[in-house]
Amino acid sequence: MSRWKYPLILLGGIGISNVGAWVYLIALNLIILNETGSPLAIAILYILGPIATICSNAWAGSLIDRINTRRLMMCLDIFRAICIALIPFSPSFIYVYVLAFIINMGSAIFQPTSMVYMTKLIPENDRQRFNALRSFINSCGSLIGPVIAGILFWMGTPYTAIHVNAVALFFSAFIIMMLPNVDTRLNETETQRFTWDLIKKDFRMVYHFSKNDTYITKIYLIFSGTTIFMTAIDSLEAAFAKGILSISDTNYGFLLSIFGAGIIIGSIINTVFSKQLAVNLLIGMGTIFTSIGYVVLYSSSGFMSAATGVFLIGFAVTFANTGFLTFYQNHVPVKMMGRFGSIFSVIEAGCIVALTIVVGLAAEWTAIRPVGLIGAFAFLLLGLLALKAVTEAKRQKYFKKEFLL
């Protein structure tokens, strides 16, 4: 149990940060809506995330791989906490957008930084179980966060919730400070000056790695494709549930709770049976059944069939995410993981913006259900590609556990 001391502390910090992120997101939506009364203003808020990723992560990987990751995580938490605390004092919503963009940039850099730190901290044999626990913590946050936000709104205003989130990020930084320093050895590349030439050199390094080990790149791109499809198709979910299925606000809330329940149950199974479930099984079957969940959802005619779809999505996606993340941590060299993840996240963010706009326009010009079904079946093709990729006999060296398919 002693070897799980620091992973459990880290999971606690992730949980606090995740709950705070939900409180922040809901509060910020209400603040923008109160200021502008415009749904378009909310849509712009959601696009800021991937745009911030494009702006920051093209160069952030070169920084992440060359400095102390624990210290960088602490600084990013404190920096985001200060920016969030400034939101209630903004003189207009334009300043709120600017601060939200800066916060999103900090979050975009934090994600690959934390991935590098987790990979260094968690032994390879424990990563699959840790990733399952992390998924469980995140799913609990998606359920608890909105509840806490509602309580805070009842006690005060959305600005009260914003301040609480700032405090949560300060507390998260304190928890990270309690964790061990995993970057004790500095190599000579870490002492190089941070210049544009260095960034270009890192781009070439990632390119050559991707070209030389195409299988790792292929699996990572499939993982990115999963994120891209889910984000784009999810953008239609609320409009489909309320506009096409005529589900009430209360039942829509239940629908989201059912999705969270699927994630929790899937995460528990992942955690308990982490030693028995092969990574290739998690990737292949998890992706396929996630896409089937979307097919069921956009084929549904009422609440019960829609609930079946969203439960399957939540349940299956935990398996896919655990498998993909474990594969990524085990096969991308940790010394260049920050650069690899950051550069590919820029491509992913660009695709998310493009596909989300295409899906939104297509649904506006035609109808929501056929667009959702076309996206779901395209996602299913990606799942079949993932299954084929992870069951190729010549690729068995990438999976230490016996193939279960």
C-alpha positions in Angstrom: 0.0 0.0 0.0 3.0 2.3 0.6 3.7 2.5 -3.1 0.2 3.9 -3.6 0.7 6.7 -1.1 1.7 9.4 -3.6 -0.6 8.2 -6.4 -3.5 8.5 -4.0 -2.4 12.0 -3.0 -2.2 12.9 -6.7 -5.7 11.4 -7.3 -7.0 13.6 -4.5 -5.5 16.7 -6.1 -7.0 15.6 -9.5 -10.4 15.2 -7.8 -10.4 18.6 -6.2 -9.2 20.3 -9.5 -11.9 18.4 -11.5 -14.7 19.4 -9.2 -13.5 23.0 -9.2 -13.4 22.9 -13.1 -17.0 22.0 -13.2 -18.0 24.7 -10.8 -16.0 27.2 -12.8 -17.5 26.1 -16.1 -21.1 26.3 -14.9 -20.5 29.6 -13.1 -18.8 31.2 -16.1 -21.6 30.1 -18.4 -24.1 31.9 -16.2 -21.9 35.0 -15.9 -21.6 35.3 -19.7 -25.3 34.6 -20.2 -26.3 37.2 -17.6 -24.0 39.7 -19.2 -25.0 39.2 -22.8 -28.2 37.0 -22.9 -26.7 35.5 -26.1 -26.3 31.7 -26.9 -23.6 32.7 -29.4 -21.6 34.3 -26.5 -21.7 30.9 -24.8 -20.6 29.1 -28.0 -17.6 31.4 -28.3 -16.7 30.5 -24.7 -16.5 26.8 -25.7 -14.4 27.5 -28.8 -11.9 29.4 -26.7 -10.6 26.1 -25.2 -9.3 24.5 -28.5 -8.1 27.8 -29.8 -6.1 28.3 -26.6 -4.6 24.8 -27.1 -3.5 25.8 -30.6 -1.9 29.0 -29.4 0.0 27.4 -26.4 0.9 23.8 -27.1 2.8 24.4 -30.3 5.7 25.6 -28.1 4.7 24.3 -24.6 6.1 20.8 -25.1 9.6 22.1 -25.5 9.2 23.8 -22.2 7.6 20.9 -20.4 10.3 18.4 -21.3 13.1 20.7 -20.0 11.9 22.0 -16.6 10.7 20.5 -13.4 7.2 19.2 -14.1 6.0 19.4 -10.4 7.1 23.0 -10.1 5.4 23.8 -13.4 2.1 22.2 -12.3 2.2 24.2 -9.1 2.9 27.5 -10.9 0.1 26.8 -13.5 -2.4 26.1 -10.7 -1.5 29.3 -8.8 -1.5 31.3 -12.1 -5.0 30.0 -13.0 -6.3 30.6 -9.5 -5.2 34.2 -9.7 -6.8 34.7 -13.1 -10.0 33.1 -12.0 -10.1 35.2 -8.9 -9.9 38.3 -11.1 -13.0 37.4 -13.1 -15.6 38.9 -10.7 -13.7 42.2 -10.8 -13.7 42.4 -14.6 -15.3 45.7 -15.8 -16.9 44.0 -18.9 -17.5 40.6 -20.4 -14.7 41.3 -22.9 -12.2 41.1 -20.1 -13.9 37.9 -18.9 -13.3 36.4 -22.3 -9.6 37.4 -22.2 -9.2 35.9 -18.7 -11.0 32.8 -19.8 -8.7 32.5 -22.8 -5.6 32.8 -20.6 -7.0 30.3 -18.1 -7.6 27.9 -21.0 -4.0 28.3 -22.2 -2.8 27.4 -18.7 -5.1 24.4 -18.6 -3.8 23.3 -22.1 -0.3 23.4 -20.8 -1.2 21.7 -17.5 -2.6 18.6 -19.2 0.6 17.3 -21.0 2.6 18.5 -18.0 0.6 16.3 -15.6 0.7 13.4 -18.1 4.5 13.5 -18.0 4.6 13.8 -14.2 2.1 10.9 -13.8 4.1 8.7 -16.2 7.3 9.3 -14.2 5.6 8.9 -10.8 3.5 5.7 -11.5 5.4 2.4 -12.1 4.4 0.8 -15.4 2.6 -2.2 -13.7 0.3 0.2 -11.9 -0.5 2.6 -14.7 -3.6 0.8 -16.0 -5.2 0.7 -12.5 -4.2 4.3 -11.9 -5.8 5.4 -15.2 -9.0 3.6 -14.2 -9.0 5.3 -10.8 -8.4 8.6 -12.5 -11.4 8.0 -14.7 -13.5 7.2 -11.7 -12.4 10.4 -9.9 -13.2 12.5 -13.0 -16.6 10.9 -13.3 -17.4 11.6 -9.6 -16.3 15.2 -10.3 -18.8 15.5 -13.2 -21.6 14.5 -10.8 -20.5 16.3 -7.6 -19.3 19.5 -9.4 -22.7 20.6 -10.7 -24.3 19.8 -7.2 -21.7 22.0 -5.4 -22.2 24.7 -8.0 -25.9 24.6 -7.4 -25.4 24.9 -3.6 -23.0 27.8 -4.1 -25.5 29.6 -6.4 -28.2 29.1 -3.8 -25.9 30.5 -1.0 -24.6 33.4 -3.1 -24.0 34.1 -6.8 -22.0 32.7 -9.7 -19.2 34.9 -8.5 -19.1 33.1 -5.2 -18.6 29.9 -7.1 -15.8 31.5 -9.0 -14.0 32.4 -5.8 -14.4 28.9 -4.4 -12.8 27.5 -7.6 -9.9 29.8 -7.2 -9.4 28.5 -3.6 -9.7 24.9 -4.9 -6.8 25.6 -7.4 -4.6 27.0 -4.6 -5.4 23.9 -2.6 -4.5 21.7 -5.6 -1.1 23.5 -5.8 -0.6 22.7 -2.1 -1.3 19.0 -2.7 1.1 19.0 -5.6 3.8 20.5 -3.3 3.4 17.4 -1.1 4.3 15.1 -4.0 7.9 13.9 -4.7 10.1 15.6 -7.2 10.5 13.1 -10.1 12.8 15.4 -12.2 15.9 15.0 -10.0 18.3 14.4 -13.0 18.9 17.2 -15.5 20.5 16.4 -18.8 22.4 18.8 -21.0 19.4 19.4 -23.3 17.5 20.9 -20.4 20.0 23.7 -20.1 19.6 24.9 -23.6 18.1 28.4 -24.2 14.4 28.4 -25.1 14.4 29.8 -28.6 12.5 29.4 -31.8 15.3 27.3 -33.3 15.0 24.9 -30.3 11.2 24.6 -30.9 11.8 23.9 -34.6 14.4 21.2 -33.6 11.8 19.6 -31.3 9.2 19.6 -34.1 11.7 17.7 -36.2 12.4 15.3 -33.4 8.7 14.5 -32.9 8.3 14.1 -36.7 11.2 11.6 -36.9 9.9 9.6 -34.0 6.4 9.5 -35.5 7.8 8.5 -38.9 10.1 5.8 -37.4 7.5 4.3 -35.1 4.3 4.7 -37.1 2.3 2.2 -35.1 2.5 4.3 -31.9 1.6 7.3 -33.9 -1.3 5.4 -35.5 -2.8 4.4 -32.2 -2.4 7.9 -30.8 -4.1 9.4 -33.8 -7.0 6.9 -33.4 -7.2 8.1 -29.7 -7.3 11.8 -30.9 -9.9 10.8 -33.5 -12.1 9.4 -30.6 -11.8 12.7 -28.8 -12.6 14.7 -32.0 -15.7 12.7 -32.9 -17.0 12.7 -29.3 -16.6 16.5 -28.9 -18.3 17.2 -32.3 -21.2 14.8 -31.8 -21.7 15.9 -28.2 -22.3 19.4 -29.5 -25.7 18.2 -30.8 -26.7 16.2 -27.7 -28.6 18.9 -25.8 -30.4 20.1 -29.0 -31.3 16.6 -29.9 -32.6 15.6 -26.5 -34.7 18.7 -26.0 -35.6 19.6 -29.5 -36.1 16.2 -31.2 -37.0 14.0 -28.2 -38.8 16.8 -26.3 -37.1 15.8 -23.1 -37.8 18.2 -20.2 -35.0 20.0 -18.3 -35.5 17.6 -15.4 -35.2 14.5 -17.5 -32.2 15.9 -19.4 -30.5 16.3 -16.0 -31.4 12.7 -15.3 -29.9 11.7 -18.7 -26.6 13.4 -17.7 -26.7 11.6 -14.4 -27.1 8.2 -16.2 -24.1 9.1 -18.4 -22.1 9.7 -15.2 -23.4 6.5 -13.7 -22.1 4.6 -16.8 -18.6 6.2 -16.3 -18.6 5.3 -12.6 -19.6 1.6 -13.1 -17.1 1.3 -16.0 -14.3 2.8 -14.0 -15.0 0.5 -11.0 -14.8 -2.6 -13.3 -11.6 -1.2 -14.9 -10.1 -0.7 -11.4 -11.1 -4.1 -10.0 -10.1 -6.1 -13.0 -7.1 -4.1 -14.2 -4.8 -7.1 -14.0 -7.2 -9.2 -16.1 -8.2 -6.8 -18.8 -5.7 -6.6 -21.7 -4.9 -3.1 -23.0 -5.7 -4.0 -26.6 -9.1 -5.2 -25.5 -9.8 -1.9 -23.8 -8.8 0.1 -26.8 -10.6 -1.9 -29.5 -13.8 -2.9 -27.8 -14.0 0.3 -25.8 -13.9 2.5 -28.9 -16.5 0.3 -30.8 -19.0 0.2 -28.0 -18.6 4.0 -27.4 -19.6 4.6 -31.0 -22.5 2.1 -30.7 -23.7 4.1 -27.8 -23.9 7.2 -30.0 -25.8 5.2 -32.7 -28.3 4.1 -30.1 -28.6 7.7 -28.8 -29.3 9.3 -32.1 -31.6 6.4 -33.2 -33.7 6.8 -30.0 -37.3 7.8 -30.0 -37.8 8.5 -26.3 -36.1 8.9 -22.9 -35.5 5.2 -22.2 -33.7 4.4 -25.4 -31.7 7.6 -25.2 -30.8 6.7 -21.6 -29.5 3.3 -22.9 -27.3 5.1 -25.4 -25.8 7.6 -23.0 -25.2 4.9 -20.4 -23.3 2.8 -22.9 -21.3 5.8 -24.0 -20.2 6.5 -20.4 -19.6 2.9 -19.6 -17.6 2.1 -22.7 -15.5 5.3 -22.9 -13.8 4.5 -19.6 -12.4 1.3 -21.1 -11.2 3.1 -24.2 -9.6 6.0 -22.3 -7.9 3.7 -19.8 -6.5 1.5 -22.7 -5.3 4.4 -24.8 -3.7 6.3 -21.9 -1.9 3.2 -20.7 -0.6 2.4 -24.2 0.5 6.0 -24.6 2.4 6.1 -21.2 4.1 2.8 -21.9 5.3 3.5 -25.4 6.0 7.2 -25.9 9.4 8.0 -24.4 8.8 10.1 -21.2 11.8 12.3 -22.1 9.9 13.6 -25.1 6.3 13.0 -24.0 5.6 16.7 -23.4 6.6 17.6 -26.9 4.8 14.7 -28.5 1.5 15.2 -26.7 1.6 19.0 -27.1 2.3 19.0 -30.8 -0.4 16.5 -31.5 -2.9 18.3 -29.3 -2.6 21.3 -31.5 -3.6 19.2 -34.5 -6.4 17.6 -32.4 -7.7 21.0 -31.3 -7.8 22.3 -34.9 -9.8 19.3 -36.0 -12.2 19.7 -33.1 -12.9 23.3 -34.0 -13.3 22.4 -37.7 -15.5 19.3 -37.3 -17.7 20.9 -34.6 -18.4 23.8 -36.9 -19.1 21.4 -39.8 -21.5 19.3 -37.6 -23.2 22.4 -36.3 -23.7 23.9 -39.7 -24.9 20.6 -41.2 -27.4 20.2 -38.3 -28.6 23.8 -38.9 -29.1 23.3 -42.6 -30.6 19.8 -42.6 -31.7 18.0 -39.4 -30.1 17.0 -36.1 -30.9 13.3 -36.2 -29.3 12.3 -39.6 -26.2 14.4 -38.9 -25.8 12.7 -35.5 -26.3 9.3 -37.0 -23.8 10.0 -39.8 -21.3 11.1 -37.2 -22.0 8.1 -35.0 -21.5 5.6 -37.9 -18.3 7.4 -39.0 -17.1 7.0 -35.4 -18.0 3.3 -35.6 -15.7 3.0 -38.6 -13.0 4.5 -36.5 -13.7 1.9 -33.8 -13.4 -0.9 -36.3 -10.1 0.6 -37.4 -8.9 0.6 -33.8 -9.9 -3.0 -33.3 -8.1 -4.1 -36.4 -5.0 -2.1 -35.4 -4.7 -3.6 -31.9 -5.3 -7.2 -32.9 -2.7 -7.5 -35.7 -0.5 -10.4 -34.8 2.7 -8.6 -35.8 1.9 -5.9 -33.2 1.8 -8.2 -30.2 5.1 -6.9 -28.9 3.3 -3.6 -28.0 1.0 -5.4 -25.6 2.5 -7.4 -22.7 -0.7 -9.1 -21.7 -2.1 -12.0 -23.7 -4.5 -11.0 -26.5 -8.0 -11.6 -25.4 -9.6 -11.1 -28.8 
